[in-house]
Amino acid sequence: MNQRIVTRKADRRHLHGINRLIRETNIGSPMKQMEEGNFWFVRMDGRIVGYVGLEFIDGKTVLLKHLAV
């Protein structure tokens, strides 16, 4: 099996794929718009299969705000 896996910073262009993942994993309501912050996604064979939202505090701390796989 030859899968192509890509990790990228997310923006509003990726909202549809992230919302699909949120619905499929039953973790909450889909987002109406892309929230401010640092969002990253993982795409496998053209489909978003994971995403994470991070908040950075004072250069020493990172909060995991959102996660779906």
N, C-alpha and C positions, 0 to 999 in steps of 0.2 A: 504494500500500500504506500503510495507516494503522496503524502499530504503536504500542503503548503500552509505554514503557520506564520502569521504576521502579528506583531504588537505595535500599536500606534496610539498617539494622543488623540482623544476623541473631541469632536466639535459637533455643531448642530447637524452636519451632514450625516452623522452616524446615529442620530436619535431614533430613527425608525427601527434599525437593527437592535439597538439597546432596549427599546421598548418591547420588541418581540421577545427578547430574552427575559425581561422582567415578567411578562405575561406567562411565558412557558415555565418559569421557575416558581411562580406564585409567591413572589417576595413582596409584593405591594402593587401600588397603582403606577401605571406608566407615567412618565414625565411629560408635561405639556410643552416644555421647552428645556433646552440644555441648561442646567444650573451652572453658575459660575464656579470655577475651581479646576482642579486637576483630575481629569477623567482619562482613563486609558482603556483600550479594548484589545481583545485577542480575536483574530479572525482566522478560521481554519477552512480552507477550500472555499473562500468567498462568503462565509457565513459567520456572524459574530457569535462566539461561543462563551465569552466571558468579558466582564468589565469591572472596573474598580474606580472608586472616587476617593481621592486623598485630600486631606487638609494639612498644610504645613504650618507649624507654629514655632516661632522664634528660632528657626534654623536648627533646632535640636529634636523636635518632636513631630511625628507624623500621625495623624488620626485617619483610620480607615472608616470612611463615611458610608460607602456603598460597595457591595460585592455581589456579583451573580455569576454563576458558572453553570 
